């Protein structure tokens, strides 16, 4: 009988990790920019900048974890390792919810942005059918192998960055040539709170793909994982801040906030007044959203792969394809479930539900980092976050800030978006039922 191959292939470079991670992060604020602008008003750059704290905090935590224990699984593995089976499963299962939503919003977002050249495609049910076809295409690419998937991302990422740079360079040139008039940024408590409710979770959550999915597939994970995470965080923060500032300085806030389906396309049309150039920008954004479909499938499949390997989900889900050495069953399952979310064609439901679960997981990750620092001090850390010592307990600085930020974010979500918290809790209830049934079956 042929022995089952049960390892994942290490062949991702730092640049390929960067491509996977940047597409994951940038796609969320490309998709949510209009909604954040609608809720932030003239404070858009402020909320986007403050929201970037979420990206940096969890990114730095992942960098230390990944440089010391380069294992596939990311936040799930870190929480599982430090807090035990139950909390580990909760972390992995909650993240899987956002990964499915990422696949769904990436597919729908791709079609919505393509409506700049073919308006008919954004109408239901055409958008749902085309979104399903997009998911099927990316599913096949992932089954063929993570290397092919990463190279696919790298090619599309280059096209996307060219489009964004075109928008930024031409946009700022037009603003400067017309004379910059600084708008009056009067403080508005409601704008700040509602904007942060989205930007803390929706605009900057997505760094998971590097640590969660590819830490076990990088060629030199001790070096490449921290480098890729820091590079993604810096690039994504800079681009998001430049876009939000351009929106305010150019007076395009109304145009962007009233076109939540394709906010970057609306900004391009407002600034450039050129049909072909605006269409090119929209296509480049559609490309990065297409990449996010891939990132979501990669995230989900590796997460399920590791949880099943650890006995928290049925072992069959950890099967690796004999030829391509990819977790093909988990890839297929994630794609099929995501298709259910795109059938209604509702962008609003996905945007409001997205990343609530991740915020909860990031809070657990900050606690796990404290335990990791004190429980396993003997492990070599090629990247180490400064910390403070309180009664012989060393606490990383990011954990102190992160616990405060994520607790505050969860409170905001409960107060302002409570109905969507119930959606996440329903998903968690389903997962806990599966978890208990699996544990019961293993005892018998």
Secondary structure, DSSP 8 states (H G I E B T S, - for coil): -----------B-HHHHHHHHHHHHHHHHHHHHHHHHHHHGGGHHHHHHHHHHHHHHHHHHHHHHHHH---TTHHHHHHHHHH-HHHHHHHHHHHHHHHHHHHHHHHHHHHHHHTTT-GGGGSTTHHHHHHHHHHHHHHHHHHH-HHHHHHHHHHHHHHHHHHHHHHHHHHHHHHHHH----------HHHHHHHHHHHTTTSS--THIIIIISTTTBTTHHHHHHHHHHHHHHHHHHHHHHHHHHHHHTT-HHHHHT-TTSHHHHHHHHHH--HHHHHHHHHHHHHHHHHHHHHHHHHHHHHHHHHHHTTSS-GGGG---TTT-S-HHHHHHHHHHHHHHHTT--HHHHHHHTTHHHHHHHHHHHHHHHHHHHH-TTS--SS---EEEETTEEEEHHHHHHHHHHHHHHHHHHHH-HHHHHHHHHHHHHHHHHHHHHHHHHH-
